[in-house]
């Protein structure tokens, strides 16, 4: 019988574990062809995940005291539906812990915390070649928003 799974809020002392998992996530995405300059590491986790103006809320999944996954989210707003939402920034589950309910537990906790903050909608992007993730999300009941294209611009580009 597997050790019980727990999901909790991230703590500063999780930085090295989260940094290690984030590096594994970046390697996984690179293997799928993602050419992003991945910069998230333990230092970014400590800098941006804590304090009065933190950029994200972090969750850690542990089994037998070992971190086996993480999820980061921040709150946003969907003007079309006039509701707050949880915007997922990252979800990673260690390969040896997949299929054990870790990802589902992290998503459930993010949804629960969203409901507590009157943010019932979860929103995120999936790298198109990451079919493993897309299949997992579809099993949870997620649907694609095929009518949307995501766009990005560096803020400095808009300086006059």
N, C-alpha and C positions, 0 to 999 in steps of 0.2 A: 504494500500500500504506500502510495506517494505521501510525502510530508505535506501538511496543509499549506495552502497558498495564502499569503496575506498581501494586501495592497494598502499602502500608506502614502502620506505626503512625503515628498523628498526632503532631505535634510542636507545641510552644507557638507557634512561628512560623507555623503554619498558621491561626492564629486569625482573621485577617481574611478569608481565603478561605472558611473554614468558616462564619463569620458571614454572609458574602455569600450563600453557597449556602443556609444556613438561612433567610435572609430570602426567597429565591426559593421555597423549599419552603413557607414560611408563606403567601406570596402565592398559590401554586398551590392550597393547601388552602382558603384563603378563597374563591377563585374557585369551588370546589366547594360552598361553603356552610358551611364550618367557622368557627364563631364563637369559637374558642379565643383567649384572650389570649396569643399566642405571645410568649415572653420570651427564648428561647434566642438568644444572639448571641455575638460574639467574646469579650466579657467573661465570659459564663457558661462558654464553652468553656475559657478560660484558668483560671477559678476552679475548675471542677468536673471537668475532664478530666485533671488532673495532680496530682502529689504523693502522699504515702503513703496518703491517705484519699480518693483520687479516686472520683467517682461513676460514671464510665463509662470504657470503653476505646474509643478512636477509631481508625478506619481511614480512610485517604485513598487514593483511586484517582487516578493521574496518567497522562496521556498527553502525551508530548513535554514533560515538565516542568510541565504545566498541570494543576491539580486539576480533575477532572471528576466527582467524586462522593465521598461520605463515608458511613460507617456508624458508629453508636455502639451499644455494647452493654454490659451488665453481667451479672454472674453471679447466678443464682438457684437455687432448689431446688424441685422438684416432689415433694411428699410422696406423692401418689397413686402415682407410678411409682418413688419412692425413688431419684431421680437428680438430679444437678446439671443446670442448663440455662443456655444463653445466651439472655438476654432482649434482643431487639433494641429499641432506643429510637428510632432514626431511620435511614432509608436514603434518600439523595437522589442522583440522577444528573442532571447537566446535560442539558437537552433536546437539545442538539446532539450529545451523546455516547450517547444512548439507542439501543439496538439493536446496540451494538458489544461487548457482553459485560461492561460495567462493573459493572452490578448483580450479575450472576452471579459475577464475580470477587470482589466485596466479600462476598457471601454465603458463597462458598466459603472465603474467608480467615477469616471469623467462625466458620464451622463447624470449620475446621482448628484454630483457637485454642481453641475449645471442647473438641474432642477432647483436645488437649494438657492441658487442665485437668479432664479426666474429666467433661465436660459435653457429652454427645452430642446433647442435645435443643435445638432452636432454637424460641423462642416469641416471638410478637409480635402486635400488634393492627394492624388496617387500618381506616382511616376508611371507612365503608360506601360513600359515593359515589365513592371513589377506585378505580374499576374498572380503571384502567390498572395500578395497583400490584397489585391482586388478581389480574388476569390474568397478570402477570409471575410472581407467587409460585406460582400454580397451575401454570405451565409448568415451574417448578423442582421440582414434586412436592408442594408444600404442600397441606394440606387444612384446611378450616374446622372449628373446634370449635363446632358449632352449639348444643351443649348448655350452653355457658357464656355468662353475661352478665357483663360487666365492671362493677365498681362502684368508686366513688372517694369519699373523704371527706377533708376538710381535718382534719389532726391537732388543730388548735385547737378543733374542734367537740366533741371528746371530753374537753376539760378540764372538771373539776368546778367 
